[in-house]
Amino acid sequence: MKVFVIVLSWNSKDYISKCLDSLQKLVGKPEIVVVDNASTDSSAAFIKKNYPKLKLNRNDKNLGYAEGNNVGITYALDHGADFVWIVNPDVTVAPDSLFALLKAAEKYPRAGIFTSKIYFAPGFEFHQERYSKKEQGKVIWSAGGLIDWANLITTHRGVDEVDIGQYNTDSLTDFATGATIFIRRKVFDQIGLIDPKYYLYYEENDFCQRAKKAGWLIMYIADASAWHSNAQATGIGSSLQDYYITRNRLLFGLRHASPHTQLALLKESVKLIFTGRPWQRRGILDFYLMNLGKGSYVTN
């Protein structure tokens, strides 16, 4: 089986080494492709110098998560990939995680998308004061994705829980987080690439729902472990998140939710126009103007 790992980098010079070092230790030795999304911190030069054996693609501009990863995915598919594994640059993986994912792909032939048991990287927990030093690195960030379709709220199963084996069984899951998402080639062949209209946020969930509608299952694989240094690039609670999450939640909901939830979303969006934070309001406006992709967000 031919596996390509895609790492999309944007100004990740200070932390991408941990990710790439962990990928180079994987059992199975996949081909690693780094796509630099027009970084301005010398990331591309750093990667080229320190990881000369890795394939490096440089984008002329920041294409966002969706289209940026599509560059790497297209390269992988053009070079015969049987599986594509997207791993964010703020994620490290266990050496045997690829073996676990490939084993799962053989065990669950109807599954097209797989996600790992993902922990917070030590020191990146939401509530660090809750945990002892011994528990750090064992605090769950995601054991699969859950969707409350009535309210269109997505959550990660097990978040903030210390792992004591409560999620040690493979299971179906509503979606796979884009932090680490393992995908069969056949899924891309059937439904296409990640939709660039999203640019950032909700794009991997949209991809998962499209795959489910095409008949594929999405699986959480307990033996595949990863650690996430959460939101290194975008910042938790930032104006960037306000804009893209607000806009793209509407796009996602009106594509995939029930009519009742869609109506509630539209009512909520009208309220946010008057009461939301500045970039939430802009996100709502851009949705109605169909100003998608990068949209009108600019860094402060």
C-alpha positions in Angstrom: 0.0 0.0 0.0 1.3 3.4 -1.0 0.7 6.1 1.7 1.4 9.8 1.3 1.4 12.1 4.4 0.4 15.7 3.6 1.6 18.4 6.0 0.3 21.9 5.3 2.6 24.5 6.7 1.9 28.2 7.3 4.4 30.1 9.4 5.1 26.9 11.4 8.9 27.2 11.6 8.9 27.2 15.4 7.0 23.9 15.8 6.9 21.9 12.6 10.1 20.0 13.4 8.4 17.9 16.1 5.7 16.9 13.6 8.2 16.0 10.8 10.5 14.1 13.2 7.6 12.0 14.4 6.5 11.2 10.8 10.0 10.1 9.8 9.9 7.6 12.7 6.7 5.9 11.4 6.7 2.2 10.8 6.0 1.8 7.1 8.0 4.8 5.9 5.3 6.7 3.9 6.2 9.5 1.5 6.0 12.8 3.3 4.9 15.9 1.4 5.1 19.3 2.9 3.0 22.1 1.3 4.1 25.5 2.3 1.2 28.0 2.2 3.2 31.1 1.3 4.8 31.4 4.8 6.5 34.6 5.7 8.7 33.3 8.5 11.2 31.4 6.4 9.4 28.1 7.1 10.1 26.8 3.5 13.8 27.5 3.7 14.0 25.9 7.1 12.3 22.8 5.9 14.4 22.6 2.8 17.6 22.9 4.8 16.7 20.6 7.6 14.6 18.0 5.8 16.1 17.8 2.3 14.7 14.3 1.6 11.1 15.4 2.0 9.0 16.6 -0.9 8.4 20.4 -0.5 5.7 22.2 -2.6 5.5 25.9 -2.3 2.3 27.8 -2.9 2.6 31.4 -4.3 -0.1 32.6 -1.9 -1.9 31.4 1.2 -4.6 29.1 -0.2 -6.1 28.2 3.2 -6.5 24.8 4.7 -8.8 23.4 2.1 -7.1 24.3 -1.2 -3.6 24.2 0.4 -4.2 20.5 1.3 -5.7 19.9 -2.1 -2.3 20.8 -3.6 -0.7 18.0 -1.6 -3.6 15.6 -2.1 -3.5 16.1 -5.9 0.3 15.4 -5.9 -0.3 12.2 -3.9 -3.1 10.9 -6.1 -1.0 11.7 -9.3 1.8 9.6 -7.8 -0.2 6.5 -7.1 -1.4 7.0 -3.5 -3.6 4.3 -2.1 -4.1 6.4 1.1 -3.7 10.1 1.9 -3.0 11.0 5.5 -3.4 14.7 6.4 -1.5 15.7 9.5 -1.4 19.2 10.8 2.1 20.7 11.6 1.2 21.1 15.2 0.5 17.3 15.6 2.9 14.5 16.4 2.1 10.9 15.8 3.1 7.6 17.5 5.6 5.5 15.5 3.0 2.6 15.2 0.1 4.8 14.3 0.3 4.3 10.5 0.4 0.5 11.1 -2.8 0.8 13.2 -4.5 2.9 10.5 -3.6 0.5 7.7 -4.7 -2.5 9.8 -8.0 -0.7 10.4 -8.5 0.0 6.7 -8.1 -3.7 6.0 -10.5 -4.6 8.9 -13.2 -2.1 8.0 -13.4 -2.2 4.1 -16.6 0.0 4.1 -14.8 2.7 6.0 -13.2 5.4 3.9 -12.1 7.9 6.5 -10.3 7.2 9.8 -9.3 9.4 12.7 -6.9 8.7 15.6 -7.1 9.0 19.4 -5.7 12.5 19.8 -4.3 13.8 23.0 -3.4 17.4 24.0 0.4 17.8 23.7 1.7 18.3 27.2 1.2 21.9 28.3 -1.5 22.6 25.7 -4.5 21.4 27.7 -7.5 23.8 27.9 -7.5 23.4 31.7 -3.9 22.8 32.7 -4.5 23.3 36.4 -6.7 20.1 36.5 -4.0 17.7 35.7 -0.9 16.3 37.4 2.4 16.2 35.6 1.9 12.4 35.2 -1.4 13.0 33.5 0.0 15.4 30.9 0.2 13.8 27.5 -2.7 11.5 28.4 -5.5 14.1 28.3 -7.8 13.5 25.4 -8.3 16.2 22.8 -10.5 14.0 20.5 -11.7 10.4 20.5 -13.8 11.0 17.4 -16.1 13.8 16.3 -19.7 14.3 17.4 -22.4 16.5 15.8 -25.5 17.8 17.6 -27.5 18.2 14.4 -30.4 19.9 16.1 -28.2 22.9 17.2 -25.4 22.3 14.7 -22.7 22.1 17.4 -19.7 20.0 16.8 -17.7 18.6 19.7 -14.8 16.1 20.3 -15.7 13.0 22.2 -13.7 12.6 25.4 -12.2 16.1 25.3 -10.5 17.1 28.6 -10.8 13.5 30.0 -7.7 11.7 31.2 -7.3 8.5 29.2 -7.9 5.4 31.4 -8.9 3.2 28.6 -12.5 4.4 28.2 -12.1 4.9 24.5 -10.0 1.9 23.7 -12.5 0.4 21.2 -12.8 1.3 17.5 -16.1 3.0 16.7 -18.1 4.8 14.1 -17.9 8.6 14.4 -19.7 11.5 13.0 -16.6 13.2 11.5 -12.9 13.0 11.5 -11.0 16.1 12.6 -8.6 17.6 10.1 -5.8 17.6 12.6 -5.1 14.0 11.5 -7.4 12.4 8.9 -6.6 9.2 7.0 -8.4 8.8 3.7 -8.7 6.1 1.1 -8.0 7.0 -2.4 -11.3 5.6 -3.5 -13.1 8.4 -1.5 -11.4 11.1 -3.5 -12.1 9.2 -6.7 -15.8 9.2 -5.8 -16.5 12.6 -4.2 -13.6 14.8 -5.3 -11.3 17.0 -3.2 -11.9 19.2 -0.1 -14.2 22.1 -1.0 -12.1 25.3 -1.3 -15.2 27.4 -0.6 -14.6 26.8 3.1 -10.9 28.0 3.1 -10.6 27.3 6.8 -12.8 25.5 9.3 -15.7 23.0 8.6 -14.0 21.9 5.4 -13.0 18.5 6.8 -16.5 18.0 8.2 -18.1 18.9 4.9 -15.8 16.3 3.3 -16.8 13.7 5.8 -20.5 14.3 5.3 -20.1 14.1 1.5 -18.3 10.8 2.0 -21.1 9.5 4.2 -23.7 10.4 1.7 -21.7 8.4 -0.9 -21.9 5.4 1.4 -18.6 5.5 3.3 -18.2 5.0 7.0 -16.0 7.1 9.2 -14.1 5.3 11.9 -12.3 6.3 15.1 -9.3 4.0 15.6 -8.2 3.6 19.2 -4.7 2.2 18.5 -3.6 5.2 16.4 -2.2 7.8 18.7 -1.4 11.5 18.1 -0.7 14.6 20.2 -2.0 18.1 19.2 -0.5 21.4 20.2 -3.9 23.1 19.8 -4.4 26.1 17.5 -0.8 27.0 17.0 -1.4 28.8 13.8 -4.8 30.4 14.2 -5.2 31.2 17.9 -8.1 30.1 20.1 -10.9 32.7 20.1 -9.3 34.9 17.5 -11.0 37.2 15.0 -9.9 34.7 12.3 -11.9 32.0 14.1 -14.9 34.4 14.5 -15.0 35.0 10.8 -14.5 31.6 9.3 -16.4 29.5 11.8 -19.4 31.8 11.7 -19.5 32.0 7.9 -18.7 28.4 7.3 -21.1 27.0 9.9 -23.9 28.6 7.9 -22.5 27.1 4.6 -22.1 23.6 6.2 -25.5 23.7 7.9 -27.4 24.8 4.8 -25.8 21.9 2.9 -26.1 19.1 5.4 -28.6 19.9 8.3 -32.3 19.3 8.5 -34.8 22.0 7.3 -35.7 22.7 10.9 -32.0 23.3 11.9 -31.5 25.4 8.7 -34.3 27.7 9.6 -32.9 28.1 13.1 -29.4 28.9 11.7 -30.9 31.6 9.4 -32.7 33.2 12.4 -29.5 33.1 14.4 -27.6 34.7 11.6 -30.0 37.7 11.5 -29.5 38.1 15.3 -25.7 38.0 14.9 -25.8 40.7 12.3 -26.9 43.1 15.1 -25.3 41.5 18.2 -22.3 39.6 17.1 -18.6 40.5 17.3 -17.2 42.5 14.3 -15.8 39.5 12.4 -18.8 37.4 13.2 -21.0 40.1 11.6 -18.7 40.2 8.5 -18.8 36.4 8.3 -22.6 36.4 8.2 -22.6 39.2 5.5 -20.1 37.4 3.4 -22.1 34.2 3.5 -25.2 36.0 2.2 -23.1 37.7 -0.5 -21.5 34.3 -1.3 -18.1 35.8 -0.7 -16.6 32.4 0.1 -13.0 31.0 -0.1 -10.7 33.5 1.6 -13.5 36.0 1.7 -12.9 39.4 3.2 -10.9 38.5 6.3 -7.7 40.5 6.8 -5.3 40.1 9.6 -5.4 42.8 12.3 
